[in-house]
């Protein structure tokens, strides 16, 4: 996949993550600060992935490092999503 397609996909994913945060904000606000863990991890995953694509043209080492950070945030997103699902199912 070319870099332009990857950047377009990353921008689309960033827009989708912002819409996800906006649509679920009211529910999460009532539950407390911990309910935003998956939103934060999702946003940081997409943002660091987009920045890794932008920076990799100028500084390849930094682009690779940001891609690794995006992968770590992606794993944290999955873990936080599972943890919040368990918390929601036990609370409600």
N, C-alpha and C positions, 0 to 999 in steps of 0.2 A: 504494500500500500504506500502510495506516495505521501510525502510530508504535508502537502496541501490538503489531501483527504483526511489525514490524521488530525490536522489542526481544525478542520471543519467538524469532524466528529467530536473533538474535544470541546469546541465551542457549543455544539449542540448538547453535549452531556452537561456542560456547565449551566446552560439555560434550563435543562430538565431538572437538575439538582436544585436550582433556585426556585423553580415552580413547586417542586416537592416540599421544600421548606415552607414556602408561602401557604400552600394548601393545608399543611398539617400543623401550622403554628398555633392555632387556637387550642387544639387538643393537647399539644405538648406544654403550652403555657400553664394549663390547669394542673398538670401532673408534677411539675417541678423542673429544676435545672437539668437533672440527669436524663430527661426525656429528649434532650437535644444532642446527645452523644453521637447518634448515628447521622444526624444532619451535619454536624461538624466534620465527622470523618469522611462523609460523602463529598462535601464541598472541598475539603482539603485534598482528597484524592484527585478530583477532577482538576482543581486549580494547579496543583503541583505537576500533574501530567501535562496540562496545557503549557505551563511555564517551562517544563523540560523540553517540549517541542520547540518553543520559541528560542530558548537559550542554546540548545544543542547546535544550532548553526554557527553561533559565535564562539561558544566555549563548550566543546564536546564533553569534557570531564564533568562539568557542572550539570549538563543535561542528563548524563547517565546517573549522577548522584540524585538529581531530582526525580528521575524515573524510579529509582529504588525507594525513595521516600514516598512516592505515590503508591507504590506497591504495598508498602507497610501500612499506609493509611487505608488502602483498600481492604487489607486483612483486618484492620481494626474496625472498619465499617461493618464487615460481615459479623465479627464477634459482637459488636454493640447492637446490631440488629437482632441477633439471636438472644442476647441478654435482655433487651427491651421487650421482645416477644414473650419471654418467660415471665418477666416482671408484670406485663400487662395481663397475661393469662392468670397469674396468681392474684393480682389485685382486683380484677373484675371478673 
